Amino acid sequence: TAQRCMHCSVEPVWKAWDGAPLADAEGHYYLTKDVTLSEPNVLTAGDYTVSINLNGYSITANSRAFEVEEGATLSIMDSIGTGKVSAKGISGQDGAVAYVHAGGAFALQSGALTMPTANNGGSVIFADGGDLKVHGGRITDENAATAQDVYLTGGSTLYTRDGEISSVLTDGPVTVSRYAKIGTLTPADGTALSQLVTVDHFFIGSVGLN
C-alpha cells in the first residue's frame, strides 16, 4: 500500500522499494521508510531506466550509494520535499552518491544529494563519460574545502534546468549547458575554461583554475 506518495499513480505503476538490488530492474519505485545501503547498488549495463521517489524519506549509504553502467539510467526525485540521499562514499574515490560510467545517465529531479563526511577529496557525483541532468533539487558536499559536488571527466555532459550545485570540477573536454546554477567551476588541469566546456546560457558565481 502506498504511503505518502503524492506522485504515485496508476500509470506508471510505482512499487515500494526497500533497498533491494536494482540491476536490470526497469521500473518506478518509492520509499515507505528510511533505507540504509551497506554496499553500492549497481545498475548493470543495459538499456533500462530506474526511477526512485524518495517520498520524504532518506537513503543512507555506508559506502557509495549507486553505480550506473553503460545504457542504464537512474532518476531520483522527492515528492514530499524532505527526502535525501546521504552517502559516505569510498575512501579516496569519487562518486559518493553516484558513479556514472561511460554511456550511463543520472538524473536529479528533486531532493537532496549529499556526502556528510570527509572522503579524501572525493565528490558527491562522479561522471566518467556519463550524462548528468539536474532538473531540480540540490547536490552538496558538506566538506567543500576538500571535495566537489560534481566531478566531470571523459567527455561527460552536465545539463541543468534548475536546482543547486555548489561546485563542479572538470578534467578534460566536457560539456556543461543550459542555465546551470553553479557556485564554482574549476578545470582540474589549469587549461583555459573555453577549451574544456561548451556553454549555453551558463551562469556561475566564479571560475577558478587550480
C-alpha positions as CSV (number, residue, x, y, z in Angstrom):
1,T,0.0,0.0,0.0
2,A,1.4,3.4,-1.0
3,Q,2.3,5.7,1.9
4,R,2.8,9.5,1.5
5,C,3.3,9.0,-2.2
6,M,1.9,12.1,-3.8
7,H,3.2,11.4,-7.3
8,C,2.5,7.7,-7.4
9,S,-0.3,7.0,-9.9
10,V,-1.8,4.1,-11.7
11,E,0.3,4.9,-14.8
12,P,3.2,4.4,-14.4
13,V,3.0,1.7,-11.7
14,W,5.1,2.6,-8.6
15,K,6.4,-0.1,-6.4
16,A,7.6,0.1,-2.8
17,W,11.4,-0.2,-2.6
18,D,13.4,-1.3,0.5
19,G,17.0,-1.1,-0.9
20,A,16.9,-4.3,-2.9
21,P,19.3,-4.6,-5.9
22,L,18.2,-2.6,-8.9
23,A,20.3,-4.3,-11.6
24,D,18.2,-4.7,-14.7
25,A,15.1,-3.7,-12.6
26,E,13.3,-1.4,-15.0
27,G,10.6,0.5,-13.2
28,H,9.3,3.2,-10.8
29,Y,10.0,2.8,-7.1
30,Y,9.2,4.8,-3.9
31,L,10.4,4.7,-0.3
32,T,8.0,3.9,2.5
33,K,10.7,4.3,5.2
34,D,14.3,5.3,5.5
35,V,16.7,2.9,3.8
36,T,20.3,2.0,4.6
37,L,22.6,0.6,1.9
38,S,25.6,-1.3,3.1
39,E,27.2,-1.6,-0.3
40,P,26.8,0.1,-3.7
41,N,23.5,-0.6,-5.6
42,V,24.8,-1.2,-9.1
43,L,22.6,-0.6,-12.2
44,T,24.4,-3.0,-14.5
45,A,24.9,-2.4,-18.2
46,G,21.7,-2.5,-20.3
47,D,19.0,-0.3,-21.8
48,Y,16.7,0.5,-19.0
49,T,15.6,3.2,-16.6
50,V,15.1,3.1,-12.8
51,S,13.2,5.9,-11.1
52,I,13.2,6.4,-7.4
53,N,10.8,8.7,-5.5
54,L,12.3,9.4,-2.1
55,N,8.8,10.2,-0.8
56,G,10.2,12.3,2.0
57,Y,12.5,9.6,3.3
58,S,16.2,9.1,3.3
59,I,18.7,6.7,1.7
60,T,21.8,6.4,3.8
61,A,24.8,4.6,2.3
62,N,27.7,3.4,4.4
63,S,29.8,3.3,1.2
64,R,28.9,4.5,-2.3
65,A,25.1,4.6,-2.9
66,F,24.8,3.9,-6.6
67,E,26.7,3.0,-9.7
68,V,25.2,3.4,-13.2
69,E,26.8,1.4,-16.0
70,E,26.5,1.8,-19.8
71,G,23.0,2.2,-21.1
72,A,21.3,2.4,-17.7
73,T,19.6,5.5,-16.3
74,L,18.9,6.3,-12.7
75,S,16.4,9.1,-11.9
76,I,15.8,10.4,-8.4
77,M,13.0,12.6,-7.2
78,D,11.3,13.6,-4.0
79,S,7.6,14.3,-4.0
80,I,7.5,15.5,-0.3
81,G,10.4,17.9,0.0
82,T,12.4,16.4,2.8
83,G,13.9,13.4,1.0
84,K,17.7,13.0,0.6
85,V,20.4,10.6,-0.3
86,S,23.4,10.7,2.1
87,A,26.5,8.6,1.3
88,K,29.9,8.3,3.0
89,G,31.5,7.1,-0.2
90,I,34.6,5.0,-0.6
91,S,37.8,6.4,0.9
92,G,39.9,8.1,-1.7
93,Q,37.4,7.6,-4.5
94,D,35.0,9.9,-6.3
95,G,31.2,9.5,-6.5
96,A,29.9,9.0,-3.0
97,V,26.2,9.1,-4.1
98,A,26.7,8.0,-7.7
99,Y,29.4,6.9,-10.0
100,V,28.2,7.3,-13.6
101,H,30.1,5.2,-16.1
102,A,30.6,6.0,-19.8
103,G,27.2,5.6,-21.5
104,G,25.3,5.7,-18.3
105,A,23.0,8.5,-17.1
106,F,21.9,10.0,-13.8
107,A,19.0,12.5,-13.4
108,L,18.1,14.5,-10.3
109,Q,14.5,15.9,-10.4
110,S,14.2,17.0,-6.8
111,G,15.5,16.0,-3.4
112,A,19.0,16.4,-1.9
113,L,22.2,14.5,-2.5
114,T,25.0,14.9,0.0
115,M,28.3,13.5,1.3
116,P,28.3,14.3,5.0
117,T,31.9,13.2,5.9
118,A,35.4,13.9,4.5
119,N,36.3,11.5,1.8
120,N,39.9,12.3,0.9
121,G,38.9,14.8,-1.8
122,G,36.1,12.8,-3.3
123,S,32.9,14.1,-4.9
124,V,29.2,13.6,-4.5
125,I,28.6,12.7,-8.2
126,F,31.4,11.4,-10.5
127,A,30.7,11.1,-14.2
128,D,33.3,9.4,-16.4
129,G,31.9,9.7,-19.8
130,G,28.3,9.7,-18.5
131,D,25.4,12.1,-18.6
132,L,24.2,14.1,-15.6
133,K,20.9,16.0,-15.7
134,V,19.8,18.3,-12.9
135,H,16.2,19.5,-13.2
136,G,15.9,20.5,-9.6
137,G,17.0,19.5,-6.1
138,R,20.4,20.1,-4.5
139,I,23.8,18.5,-4.7
140,T,26.0,19.5,-1.9
141,D,29.3,18.3,-0.3
142,E,29.5,19.2,3.4
143,N,33.3,19.3,3.2
144,A,33.7,21.9,0.5
145,A,37.3,22.6,1.4
146,T,38.4,19.2,0.3
147,A,35.9,17.9,-2.2
148,Q,33.5,18.9,-5.0
149,D,29.8,18.4,-5.6
150,V,30.3,17.1,-9.1
151,Y,33.4,15.8,-10.9
152,L,33.1,15.5,-14.7
153,T,35.7,13.7,-16.9
154,G,35.9,11.5,-20.0
155,G,33.6,13.7,-22.2
156,S,30.8,13.8,-19.7
157,T,27.8,16.1,-20.1
158,L,26.1,18.2,-17.4
159,Y,22.7,19.7,-18.3
160,T,20.9,21.8,-15.7
161,R,17.4,23.3,-15.9
162,D,17.1,24.2,-12.2
163,G,18.4,23.1,-8.8
164,E,21.6,23.9,-6.9
165,I,25.2,22.7,-7.3
166,S,27.9,24.4,-5.2
167,S,31.0,23.3,-7.1
168,V,31.9,21.4,-10.3
169,L,35.4,20.1,-11.1
170,T,36.2,19.2,-14.8
171,D,39.0,17.1,-16.1
172,G,39.4,17.2,-19.9
173,P,36.8,18.1,-22.5
174,V,33.3,18.0,-21.1
175,T,30.0,19.8,-21.9
176,V,28.0,22.0,-19.5
177,S,24.8,23.5,-20.9
178,R,21.6,25.4,-20.2
179,Y,21.0,27.6,-17.2
180,A,23.5,26.0,-14.8
181,K,23.2,27.3,-11.3
182,I,26.7,26.5,-10.1
183,G,28.8,28.2,-7.4
184,T,32.3,27.5,-8.8
185,L,33.6,25.7,-11.9
186,T,37.2,24.6,-11.8
187,P,39.1,22.9,-14.6
188,A,41.4,20.4,-12.9
189,D,44.5,20.8,-15.1
190,G,44.6,24.6,-15.3
191,T,43.8,24.9,-19.0
192,A,41.6,27.6,-20.4
193,L,37.9,27.3,-19.5
194,S,36.9,27.8,-23.1
195,Q,38.9,24.7,-24.1
196,L,37.1,22.5,-21.6
197,V,33.5,23.4,-21.6
198,T,30.8,24.1,-24.2
199,V,28.4,26.6,-22.7
200,D,24.9,27.8,-23.5
201,H,23.3,30.3,-21.1
202,F,25.7,29.3,-18.4
203,F,25.6,31.2,-15.1
204,I,28.2,30.7,-12.4
205,G,29.3,32.6,-9.3
206,S,33.0,32.4,-10.0
207,V,35.6,30.4,-12.1
208,G,38.8,29.3,-10.7
209,L,41.9,27.5,-12.0
210,N,43.9,25.1,-9.9
